[in-house]
Structure formats: C-alpha cells, structure tokens
Amino acid sequence: MDKDWSEKNKEIQRLLSKESTFGEAIRKLIEFRDELFQQITWIVEGYPEKAFYQMPFAGAKGYHSKTLAYSIWHIFRIEDIVAHEMIAGDEQILFRDDHLSAIASPIITTGNELEGEEIAEFSKKLNVQELYLYAKAVKESSDRILSQLQYKELKRKFTQETKRKLMESKCVSEDENAFWLIDYWCGKDIKGLIQMPFSRHWIMHIEAMQRIKNRLCKIARKGEDPVAVCGLSCEHCFLGEWCGGCRTEYNVCSFATCSEGRVCPNVKCCSEKNIDGCYECSELENCDKGFFVQTNDGAGAARAQCLYIRKHGKKEFLKVQTRLHERYEFQKVQEILGQDYKEALKILEDIWFGDL
C-alpha cells in the first residue's frame, strides 16, 4: 500500500475511535477520498478508450489482474450498495438517476463473479465517460451521508432484514465468488463499513489501477522514439509512469492535457509542417508555442534541448540526458538549464564533452 495513503488512512481510523475527534475524522476522510478520486479523474481524462478494457496483468493474483473500467465499476457499485441499501436505507444512485442505461452495463452486481476474459468483455461494453459520472455521483452522495453521520451511529449493526433486502436487490451475484459479500457487510457495524468500502477498498483498487496504467504506458512506449516532438526525453521525464509519450495514444504530458482536443501545440504544429519534431523547425529560436511559451519555466531548457538535437542528433542527446539524470532529478535538471537557452545549450555541450 502507498506509504502516504496508508498513513493517512491509519490517522483517519484512529480519529474515528473517539467522539471528540469524530468530526475531524470525517472531514479528513472526505478530503482523502477527494485525493484518491483525483487519481481516477486523471486516468479517465488521460487515456484512450481501449485502455479501459486491456488486461496487462491477466492471470495474475491481485486486483491489478482486472481492467481500469472494471475497477471503477467495482469500487462504486460496492459503495453505492452499502451506502444506500444499508446505511441510508434509500434508493441506489445507479437506479435513481438511470445511470445503468447510460453506462450500458449488462449487470447490476459488483462484478465479483466475473473472471478472466469475462472481465475484459464486460469492460468493452461500458461507456467509460458515463461510468465516471456515476462514480462521481456515488462519491458525492456517500460524502453527504458521511458528513451527516453522528458518532453514536458508528456501532449500529445490521439485521436479517438487511440481508434479505440485499438478496432481493440482486445487486450481489449468487456466485460463490460474490455472495459472501452480504455476510461480510452485515457482519460489520457502520464504523467497519467506513473502514473498508469507503476507504481501504478504494486504496487497494486505485493502487491496482495505477499499476495497470503504468504497464499500459510502458507497453505503448516500447519501440517508440523516446525523444518527444518538443525535444524532451520521455525516458527521463518525471511523468514516465503516467505518460506513454506524445508519439502514442497514451500521451498525458502537461501541454497535451491542458490544450484543446488534448493535443500539444508542438505536436499539432509539427504534424502540420510534416516534420519529426521542433528540432527540425526553422522557427525554433523564436517559437512561442507549447513548451516554448515564455511563461513556461522550462522554455529555455526545452529550446536548448531541441537545438542540441539539431546539432548533435538524438542519440547523443539521450546520452547527455542520462548523464544529467544520474546526478539530478528531473526538476533540478530543468532548473540547472534555466531560461537562457544559449547558456543551457552550452551546459549540455559541456556535460557531453566532460567539462561540467
């Protein structure tokens, strides 16, 4: 488990145990859920449709053996069922706002009964954008439920009537890989449910989603030119685990994610000019697009790197980058190269020729 997330979760659970700190615990829990949900948002906004039904760890043991789409469905179906059928005693979000037809899911269950290729086939059928809206609606609804809870309610347990309702809802499959969930949930009090479906369950599956997308990005980059269109080195970029590079469909670099159509201005420009990268452009020295915009702290570094590639080639450029990153982290490298591209170019050449 991510160390930072683990520590935050432990702190929340500790605060939940006392009435005097219960309010703080709920506030921290909701903030933590915001942080975790941001991970899902970045994935949904950053990756192509096919990423959500790929299974790069098919056959492995663990949550990472699933798909991105399945993981989102599973997290929020469980939370929707627990929050509304058990705690609030009202209608599930899936049915209340007709999310089911919008998502195009063939099931209403948690998905625990699905295995192997069934998970991939199920994931292909889902409308990921609608699934995300459902997940967001469930989260917001659960946050409201959490914020309205009182400390004295934490020890509330569930009856046979609750079990009967859950069985009749058909939201948990009768398959042996799923049906145990009903006894598991009903064996807990509200505090126990907060500790699992509302927090730890999120952590485990979102970490699995990170492993999945990291592997997909790595696969996407395999065999691709590691030099980005703008002249940065994808092999040395701090976004390496998130981004497949601007030469793939898994491009989540900073200028792509904040640009119209999610296309980096430098990529668009080079495509229109039918050139391999900015280093082949005659307007490079005076360019004010994308990475070269004056307000970008790394504009000088980016321009210098392109000029280095133009003068010495990509192979030598990657060697220089390796030498730099053996000494410094990515952000420090950008700081060292600074804003003056002529000085930055000299630094790169000094490093290559052993003068720095």
Summary of the structure (lengths in Angstrom):
residues: 356
radius of gyration: 24.6
end to end distance: 40.3
largest distance: 77.7
contacts: 1112
relative contact order: 0.09
helix: 66%
strand: 1%
